[in-house]
Amino acid sequence: MTPAIIQDVAYIAYLVETKAPDGPYFEAAIIHHTDCGSCLLADEELRHGFSQRTGYDEQMLAALPALDPPVTVRADVERLLSDSRISPRITVSGHRARHDDRRATVTEGANRGPIAMNDTPKVPLQTL
């Protein structure tokens, strides 16, 4: 989860609170999946080259790979929920998706409150 994502969620929640105080509010759904391109940032040489080209901080990039989706999605949900800039009126949920044969299955995840993850299939998605 990047600072830009936290800023965007905080801003959208602020807009809803100020422009439509009666709601409806929204859910920020965080989805991490297997076979994610972010995992390539675990390669030090690739990460260093990307950092050199773009100016992005290499340590920040090292924190991005979703190498273990059940763990990384939980951490991102916790990061968003614990940020004081995020409105308590929105719902935050975390989900993980498993990719098999060009299909992804999103599984039930965590939401605001106690974080509980399980593997119950929720929605099948077609991948591109």
Backbone as JSON Lines, residues from 0, in Angstrom:
{"i":0,"aa":"M","n":[0.86,-1.16,0.0],"ca":[0.0,0.0,0.0],"c":[0.9,1.23,0.0]}
{"i":1,"aa":"T","n":[0.65,2.1,-0.94],"ca":[1.48,3.29,-1.05],"c":[0.81,4.49,-0.38]}
{"i":2,"aa":"P","n":[1.59,5.51,-0.05],"ca":[0.99,6.73,0.5],"c":[-0.05,7.35,-0.44]}
{"i":3,"aa":"A","n":[0.15,7.21,-1.75],"ca":[-0.82,7.77,-2.7],"c":[-2.18,7.08,-2.58]}
{"i":4,"aa":"I","n":[-2.19,5.77,-2.34],"ca":[-3.46,5.07,-2.19],"c":[-4.16,5.54,-0.92]}
{"i":5,"aa":"I","n":[-3.43,5.66,0.16],"ca":[-4.02,6.14,1.42],"c":[-4.58,7.55,1.21]}
{"i":6,"aa":"Q","n":[-3.85,8.39,0.53],"ca":[-4.32,9.76,0.27],"c":[-5.61,9.74,-0.55]}
{"i":7,"aa":"D","n":[-5.67,8.9,-1.58],"ca":[-6.87,8.83,-2.42],"c":[-8.08,8.36,-1.63]}
{"i":8,"aa":"V","n":[-7.92,7.32,-0.81],"ca":[-9.04,6.81,-0.01],"c":[-9.48,7.87,0.99]}
{"i":9,"aa":"A","n":[-8.53,8.54,1.63],"ca":[-8.87,9.6,2.6],"c":[-9.62,10.73,1.91]}
{"i":10,"aa":"Y","n":[-9.19,11.11,0.71],"ca":[-9.84,12.21,-0.01],"c":[-11.25,11.84,-0.44]}
{"i":11,"aa":"I","n":[-11.43,10.65,-0.99],"ca":[-12.76,10.22,-1.42],"c":[-13.71,10.16,-0.23]}
{"i":12,"aa":"A","n":[-13.23,9.64,0.9],"ca":[-14.07,9.59,2.11],"c":[-14.42,11.0,2.57]}
{"i":13,"aa":"Y","n":[-13.47,11.91,2.51],"ca":[-13.73,13.3,2.9],"c":[-14.8,13.91,1.99]}
{"i":14,"aa":"L","n":[-14.69,13.67,0.69],"ca":[-15.7,14.19,-0.24],"c":[-17.09,13.68,0.09]}
{"i":15,"aa":"V","n":[-17.19,12.38,0.37],"ca":[-18.49,11.81,0.72],"c":[-19.02,12.45,2.0]}
{"i":16,"aa":"E","n":[-18.15,12.59,3.0],"ca":[-18.59,13.18,4.28],"c":[-19.04,14.62,4.14]}
{"i":17,"aa":"T","n":[-18.39,15.38,3.28],"ca":[-18.73,16.8,3.16],"c":[-19.81,17.07,2.12]}
{"i":18,"aa":"K","n":[-19.85,16.31,1.05],"ca":[-20.81,16.56,-0.04],"c":[-22.06,15.7,0.05]}
{"i":19,"aa":"A","n":[-21.99,14.58,0.74],"ca":[-23.15,13.68,0.91],"c":[-23.09,13.08,2.3]}
{"i":20,"aa":"P","n":[-23.24,13.92,3.35],"ca":[-23.05,13.44,4.72],"c":[-23.98,12.29,5.14]}
{"i":21,"aa":"D","n":[-25.09,12.12,4.44],"ca":[-25.99,11.01,4.77],"c":[-25.6,9.73,4.04]}
{"i":22,"aa":"G","n":[-24.51,9.8,3.28],"ca":[-24.04,8.61,2.57],"c":[-24.69,8.5,1.21]}
{"i":23,"aa":"P","n":[-24.6,7.39,0.55],"ca":[-24.02,6.15,1.04],"c":[-22.5,6.21,1.08]}
{"i":24,"aa":"Y","n":[-21.94,5.49,2.03],"ca":[-20.5,5.41,2.13],"c":[-20.03,4.24,1.27]}
{"i":25,"aa":"F","n":[-18.79,3.94,1.29],"ca":[-18.27,2.96,0.35],"c":[-17.34,1.99,1.05]}
{"i":26,"aa":"E","n":[-16.99,0.95,0.31],"ca":[-16.04,-0.04,0.8],"c":[-14.77,0.05,-0.04]}
{"i":27,"aa":"A","n":[-13.64,0.14,0.61],"ca":[-12.35,0.04,-0.07],"c":[-11.95,-1.42,-0.01]}
{"i":28,"aa":"A","n":[-11.97,-2.09,-1.15],"ca":[-11.64,-3.52,-1.22],"c":[-10.2,-3.67,-1.7]}
{"i":29,"aa":"I","n":[-9.38,-4.28,-0.87],"ca":[-7.99,-4.53,-1.2],"c":[-7.88,-5.97,-1.63]}
{"i":30,"aa":"I","n":[-7.36,-6.19,-2.85],"ca":[-7.24,-7.54,-3.38],"c":[-5.79,-7.8,-3.74]}
{"i":31,"aa":"H","n":[-5.22,-8.85,-3.16],"ca":[-3.89,-9.33,-3.54],"c":[-4.07,-10.68,-4.18]}
{"i":32,"aa":"H","n":[-3.26,-10.97,-5.18],"ca":[-3.44,-12.24,-5.88],"c":[-2.11,-12.93,-6.14]}
{"i":33,"aa":"T","n":[-2.21,-14.23,-6.36],"ca":[-1.02,-14.99,-6.72],"c":[-0.6,-14.57,-8.13]}
{"i":34,"aa":"D","n":[0.63,-14.8,-8.49],"ca":[1.16,-14.48,-9.81],"c":[1.09,-12.98,-10.09]}
{"i":35,"aa":"C","n":[1.31,-12.17,-9.07],"ca":[1.22,-10.71,-9.18],"c":[2.54,-10.15,-9.72]}
{"i":36,"aa":"G","n":[2.44,-9.2,-10.61],"ca":[3.63,-8.56,-11.17],"c":[4.44,-7.81,-10.14]}
{"i":37,"aa":"S","n":[3.82,-7.43,-9.02],"ca":[4.58,-6.74,-7.97],"c":[5.68,-7.63,-7.4]}
{"i":38,"aa":"C","n":[5.51,-8.95,-7.53],"ca":[6.52,-9.88,-7.0],"c":[7.87,-9.71,-7.7]}
{"i":39,"aa":"L","n":[7.85,-9.19,-8.91],"ca":[9.1,-8.96,-9.64],"c":[9.98,-7.94,-8.92]}
{"i":40,"aa":"L","n":[9.37,-7.08,-8.11],"ca":[10.15,-6.09,-7.36],"c":[10.97,-6.73,-6.24]}
{"i":41,"aa":"A","n":[10.78,-8.01,-5.99],"ca":[11.61,-8.7,-5.01],"c":[13.01,-8.94,-5.57]}
{"i":42,"aa":"D","n":[13.16,-8.86,-6.88],"ca":[14.46,-9.02,-7.55],"c":[15.25,-7.72,-7.35]}
{"i":43,"aa":"E","n":[16.35,-7.8,-6.62],"ca":[17.12,-6.59,-6.27],"c":[17.61,-5.83,-7.49]}
{"i":44,"aa":"E","n":[18.08,-6.55,-8.5],"ca":[18.61,-5.88,-9.7],"c":[17.5,-5.14,-10.45]}
{"i":45,"aa":"L","n":[16.36,-5.8,-10.63],"ca":[15.24,-5.17,-11.31],"c":[14.75,-3.96,-10.52]}
{"i":46,"aa":"R","n":[14.61,-4.14,-9.21],"ca":[14.14,-3.05,-8.34],"c":[15.09,-1.86,-8.4]}
{"i":47,"aa":"H","n":[16.41,-2.13,-8.34],"ca":[17.4,-1.06,-8.39],"c":[17.32,-0.31,-9.73]}
{"i":48,"aa":"G","n":[17.21,-1.05,-10.82],"ca":[17.11,-0.42,-12.13],"c":[15.87,0.46,-12.25]}
{"i":49,"aa":"F","n":[14.76,-0.05,-11.75],"ca":[13.51,0.73,-11.79],"c":[13.64,1.98,-10.92]}
{"i":50,"aa":"S","n":[14.25,1.84,-9.76],"ca":[14.47,2.98,-8.87],"c":[15.35,4.03,-9.55]}
{"i":51,"aa":"Q","n":[16.4,3.59,-10.2],"ca":[17.31,4.51,-10.88],"c":[16.59,5.25,-12.01]}
{"i":52,"aa":"R","n":[15.77,4.54,-12.74],"ca":[15.07,5.15,-13.88],"c":[14.0,6.14,-13.44]}
{"i":53,"aa":"T","n":[13.27,5.8,-12.37],"ca":[12.09,6.58,-12.0],"c":[12.29,7.53,-10.83]}
{"i":54,"aa":"G","n":[13.32,7.28,-10.02],"ca":[13.52,8.1,-8.83],"c":[12.72,7.63,-7.63]}
{"i":55,"aa":"Y","n":[11.96,6.54,-7.78],"ca":[11.23,5.99,-6.63],"c":[12.23,5.43,-5.63]}
{"i":56,"aa":"D","n":[11.9,5.58,-4.36],"ca":[12.75,5.09,-3.28],"c":[12.83,3.57,-3.32]}
{"i":57,"aa":"E","n":[14.05,3.05,-3.32],"ca":[14.25,1.61,-3.44],"c":[13.68,0.85,-2.24]}
{"i":58,"aa":"Q","n":[13.79,1.41,-1.04],"ca":[13.22,0.75,0.14],"c":[11.7,0.68,0.06]}
{"i":59,"aa":"M","n":[11.08,1.75,-0.44],"ca":[9.62,1.74,-0.61],"c":[9.22,0.67,-1.61]}
{"i":60,"aa":"L","n":[9.98,0.56,-2.7],"ca":[9.68,-0.46,-3.71],"c":[9.86,-1.86,-3.15]}
{"i":61,"aa":"A","n":[10.84,-2.05,-2.27],"ca":[11.08,-3.37,-1.68],"c":[9.92,-3.83,-0.81]}
{"i":62,"aa":"A","n":[9.12,-2.9,-0.32],"ca":[7.98,-3.25,0.54],"c":[6.73,-3.6,-0.27]}
{"i":63,"aa":"L","n":[6.75,-3.4,-1.58],"ca":[5.54,-3.59,-2.39],"c":[5.22,-5.02,-2.82]}
{"i":64,"aa":"P","n":[6.18,-5.9,-3.04],"ca":[5.82,-7.22,-3.55],"c":[4.85,-7.98,-2.65]}
{"i":65,"aa":"A","n":[3.79,-8.49,-3.27],"ca":[2.79,-9.29,-2.55],"c":[3.2,-10.76,-2.67]}
{"i":66,"aa":"L","n":[4.29,-11.12,-1.98],"ca":[4.84,-12.47,-2.09],"c":[3.98,-13.52,-1.42]}
{"i":67,"aa":"D","n":[3.25,-13.13,-0.39],"ca":[2.38,-14.05,0.35],"c":[1.04,-13.35,0.53]}
{"i":68,"aa":"P","n":[0.13,-13.45,-0.47],"ca":[-1.11,-12.67,-0.44],"c":[-1.9,-12.71,0.86]}
{"i":69,"aa":"P","n":[-2.05,-13.86,1.54],"ca":[-2.79,-13.82,2.81],"c":[-2.14,-12.9,3.84]}
{"i":70,"aa":"V","n":[-0.83,-12.83,3.84],"ca":[-0.11,-11.99,4.8],"c":[-0.11,-10.53,4.34]}
{"i":71,"aa":"T","n":[0.18,-10.3,3.05],"ca":[0.3,-8.93,2.57],"c":[-1.03,-8.21,2.52]}
{"i":72,"aa":"V","n":[-2.11,-8.91,2.18],"ca":[-3.41,-8.23,2.15],"c":[-3.84,-7.86,3.57]}
{"i":73,"aa":"R","n":[-3.57,-8.73,4.51],"ca":[-3.89,-8.44,5.91],"c":[-3.11,-7.19,6.38]}
{"i":74,"aa":"A","n":[-1.84,-7.11,6.02],"ca":[-1.02,-5.97,6.42],"c":[-1.56,-4.68,5.8]}
{"i":75,"aa":"D","n":[-1.99,-4.73,4.53],"ca":[-2.52,-3.53,3.89],"c":[-3.85,-3.1,4.49]}
{"i":76,"aa":"V","n":[-4.71,-4.07,4.84],"ca":[-5.98,-3.73,5.5],"c":[-5.68,-3.06,6.84]}
{"i":77,"aa":"E","n":[-4.77,-3.65,7.61],"ca":[-4.41,-3.07,8.91],"c":[-3.81,-1.68,8.75]}
{"i":78,"aa":"R","n":[-2.97,-1.49,7.72],"ca":[-2.35,-0.19,7.48],"c":[-3.41,0.86,7.18]}
{"i":79,"aa":"L","n":[-4.39,0.52,6.35],"ca":[-5.44,1.47,6.01],"c":[-6.34,1.76,7.21]}
{"i":80,"aa":"L","n":[-6.72,0.72,7.94],"ca":[-7.6,0.91,9.1],"c":[-6.93,1.7,10.22]}
{"i":81,"aa":"S","n":[-5.62,1.59,10.35],"ca":[-4.94,2.27,11.45],"c":[-4.55,3.7,11.12]}
{"i":82,"aa":"D","n":[-4.74,4.11,9.87],"ca":[-4.36,5.47,9.47],"c":[-5.44,6.45,9.93]}
{"i":83,"aa":"S","n":[-5.05,7.43,10.71],"ca":[-6.02,8.38,11.28],"c":[-6.69,9.25,10.23]}
{"i":84,"aa":"R","n":[-6.16,9.31,9.03],"ca":[-6.76,10.12,7.96],"c":[-7.92,9.4,7.28]}
{"i":85,"aa":"I","n":[-8.09,8.12,7.56],"ca":[-9.16,7.34,6.93],"c":[-10.42,7.42,7.79]}
{"i":86,"aa":"S","n":[-11.51,7.81,7.16],"ca":[-12.78,7.98,7.87],"c":[-13.25,6.65,8.47]}
{"i":87,"aa":"P","n":[-13.73,6.68,9.71],"ca":[-14.29,5.46,10.29],"c":[-15.65,5.09,9.67]}
{"i":88,"aa":"R","n":[-16.17,5.94,8.8],"ca":[-17.46,5.67,8.17],"c":[-17.36,4.76,6.96]}
{"i":89,"aa":"I","n":[-16.16,4.54,6.46],"ca":[-16.04,3.65,5.31],"c":[-15.68,2.24,5.78]}
{"i":90,"aa":"T","n":[-15.95,1.29,4.93],"ca":[-15.61,-0.1,5.2],"c":[-14.34,-0.45,4.43]}
{"i":91,"aa":"V","n":[-13.47,-1.18,5.04],"ca":[-12.26,-1.65,4.38],"c":[-12.28,-3.17,4.43]}
{"i":92,"aa":"S","n":[-12.08,-3.81,3.28],"ca":[-12.03,-5.27,3.26],"c":[-10.8,-5.73,2.5]}
{"i":93,"aa":"G","n":[-10.32,-6.89,2.86],"ca":[-9.17,-7.48,2.18],"c":[-9.54,-8.83,1.63]}
{"i":94,"aa":"H","n":[-9.1,-9.09,0.43],"ca":[-9.42,-10.35,-0.25],"c":[-8.18,-10.87,-0.94]}
{"i":95,"aa":"R","n":[-8.13,-12.14,-1.14],"ca":[-7.04,-12.71,-1.92],"c":[-7.63,-13.5,-3.07]}
{"i":96,"aa":"A","n":[-6.9,-13.52,-4.15],"ca":[-7.35,-14.24,-5.34],"c":[-6.28,-15.24,-5.73]}
{"i":97,"aa":"R","n":[-6.74,-16.41,-6.1],"ca":[-5.84,-17.45,-6.59],"c":[-6.04,-17.56,-8.1]}
{"i":98,"aa":"H","n":[-4.94,-17.56,-8.84],"ca":[-5.0,-17.67,-10.29],"c":[-4.73,-19.1,-10.7]}
{"i":99,"aa":"D","n":[-5.66,-19.67,-11.44],"ca":[-5.5,-21.0,-12.01],"c":[-6.03,-20.96,-13.44]}
{"i":100,"aa":"D","n":[-5.2,-21.36,-14.4],"ca":[-5.64,-21.5,-15.78],"c":[-6.39,-20.26,-16.27]}
{"i":101,"aa":"R","n":[-5.77,-19.09,-16.11],"ca":[-6.29,-17.81,-16.59],"c":[-7.61,-17.41,-15.94]}
{"i":102,"aa":"R","n":[-7.93,-17.97,-14.8],"ca":[-9.11,-17.56,-14.03],"c":[-8.66,-17.21,-12.63]}
{"i":103,"aa":"A","n":[-9.35,-16.31,-12.03],"ca":[-9.04,-15.95,-10.64],"c":[-10.29,-16.17,-9.81]}
{"i":104,"aa":"T","n":[-10.1,-16.68,-8.62],"ca":[-11.2,-16.82,-7.68],"c":[-10.89,-15.93,-6.5]}
{"i":105,"aa":"V","n":[-11.79,-14.98,-6.24],"ca":[-11.62,-14.1,-5.1],"c":[-12.2,-14.8,-3.9]}
{"i":106,"aa":"T","n":[-11.48,-14.8,-2.81],"ca":[-11.95,-15.46,-1.6],"c":[-12.34,-14.41,-0.57]}
{"i":107,"aa":"E","n":[-13.23,-14.81,0.3],"ca":[-13.69,-13.94,1.39],"c":[-12.49,-13.4,2.14]}
{"i":108,"aa":"G","n":[-12.6,-12.2,2.63],"ca":[-11.47,-11.61,3.31],"c":[-11.85,-10.89,4.58]}
{"i":109,"aa":"A","n":[-11.04,-9.94,4.92],"ca":[-11.17,-9.2,6.18],"c":[-11.94,-7.91,5.94]}
{"i":110,"aa":"N","n":[-12.53,-7.38,6.99],"ca":[-13.16,-6.06,6.89],"c":[-12.96,-5.29,8.18]}
{"i":111,"aa":"R","n":[-13.47,-4.06,8.2],"ca":[-13.28,-3.21,9.37],"c":[-13.73,-3.95,10.61]}
{"i":112,"aa":"G","n":[-12.91,-3.94,11.62],"ca":[-13.18,-4.7,12.83],"c":[-12.16,-5.83,12.91]}
{"i":113,"aa":"P","n":[-12.49,-6.9,13.59],"ca":[-11.54,-8.02,13.69],"c":[-11.2,-8.54,12.29]}
{"i":114,"aa":"I","n":[-9.95,-8.79,12.06],"ca":[-9.52,-9.26,10.75],"c":[-9.54,-10.78,10.74]}
{"i":115,"aa":"A","n":[-10.35,-11.33,9.86],"ca":[-10.45,-12.78,9.74],"c":[-10.38,-13.15,8.27]}
{"i":116,"aa":"M","n":[-9.5,-14.05,7.94],"ca":[-9.35,-14.47,6.55],"c":[-9.8,-15.92,6.44]}
{"i":117,"aa":"N","n":[-10.41,-16.25,5.32],"ca":[-10.72,-17.65,5.07],"c":[-10.64,-17.92,3.58]}
{"i":118,"aa":"D","n":[-10.87,-19.13,3.17],"ca":[-10.73,-19.52,1.77],"c":[-12.06,-19.84,1.11]}
{"i":119,"aa":"T","n":[-13.16,-19.27,1.55],"ca":[-14.45,-19.52,0.96],"c":[-14.57,-18.8,-0.37]}
{"i":120,"aa":"P","n":[-14.75,-19.5,-1.5],"ca":[-14.88,-18.82,-2.78],"c":[-16.05,-17.85,-2.75]}
{"i":121,"aa":"K","n":[-15.82,-16.65,-3.28],"ca":[-16.85,-15.63,-3.28],"c":[-17.3,-15.29,-4.69]}
{"i":122,"aa":"V","n":[-16.37,-14.87,-5.55],"ca":[-16.72,-14.43,-6.9],"c":[-15.68,-14.92,-7.89]}
{"i":123,"aa":"P","n":[-16.08,-15.66,-8.93],"ca":[-15.1,-16.0,-9.96],"c":[-14.91,-14.82,-10.9]}
{"i":124,"aa":"L","n":[-13.68,-14.52,-11.27],"ca":[-13.35,-13.43,-12.17],"c":[-12.6,-13.97,-13.38]}
{"i":125,"aa":"Q","n":[-12.84,-13.4,-14.51],"ca":[-12.02,-13.71,-15.69],"c":[-10.84,-12.76,-15.69]}
{"i":126,"aa":"T","n":[-9.65,-13.25,-15.93],"ca":[-8.48,-12.4,-16.03],"c":[-8.26,-12.08,-17.5]}
{"i":127,"aa":"L","n":[-7.54,-11.0,-17.73],"ca":[-7.24,-10.6,-19.11],"c":[-6.16,-11.44,-19.71]}
